Amino acid sequence: MQPRIEAALAAARKCLATRFKDASHLFVAGSILRGDGNSFSDIDMVVLYPRLERAWRESFVLDGFP
């Protein structure tokens, strides 16, 4: 596995543990995971909860990944 993909997956795991502790699942996708991302690429994530009053979208930077 490429180092950038491993770093993106580690950031996604950290995000799940710190920002979305009550989530049941986290899906990651995008150009980095396909292996063709660049230094400006973000990590696309879908976070699932067992129950949620309303959905939302947010953008942030974690460990150098937008």
N, C-alpha and C positions, 0 to 999 in steps of 0.2 A: 504494500500500500504506500502511496506517495506521502511524503512528510506533510504537505499542505492539507491533504485529506485527513490524515491522522490528527493534525492540530485543529481542524474544523470540527471533527467529531468530539474531540476533548472539550472544545469550547461549548458545543451543544450539550454535552453531558453536564458541564459545570452550570450552564444556563438552566437546565432542568432542575438541578439540585438547589440552586440559589434563588432563581426568579419565579419558578413555576413548581414549587414543592408539592402542591396538591394535584398536579396533573397526573393522569394515568398513562399517557403516551406522548412521545415527541417524535415527529417525523422530520427528517432533514432532507433537503434536495438542493438542486441548483448546479451551477457551473463548476463550483469547487468539487462537489461530490462526483461529478462526471469526469473530473480530471482535466478540465480545460478552463478553469478560472484563472484570474490574474490577481494582482495585489489589491485591486479595487473591488473585487467580487465580494458579495455578501453571502451569508448562509440563510437559505430559505427554510423556515421552520413552521410547522403546524403543530400546535399544542392542543391535546385533547384532555378534557376533564370529564369525570363521571357525571357531573351536573354543573351547569353554569347559567347564571341569570341572564347574562348578555355577553355576546362576543365582542372582541375588540382587536385592533391592530396597533402595533407599536414598532418603532425602530429604535435601535440602540447599538452601541459598540461594546463588544466583550472580547478581551484578549486580542485586540487588534483586528477583529472581524466586525464589519458593519452588519 
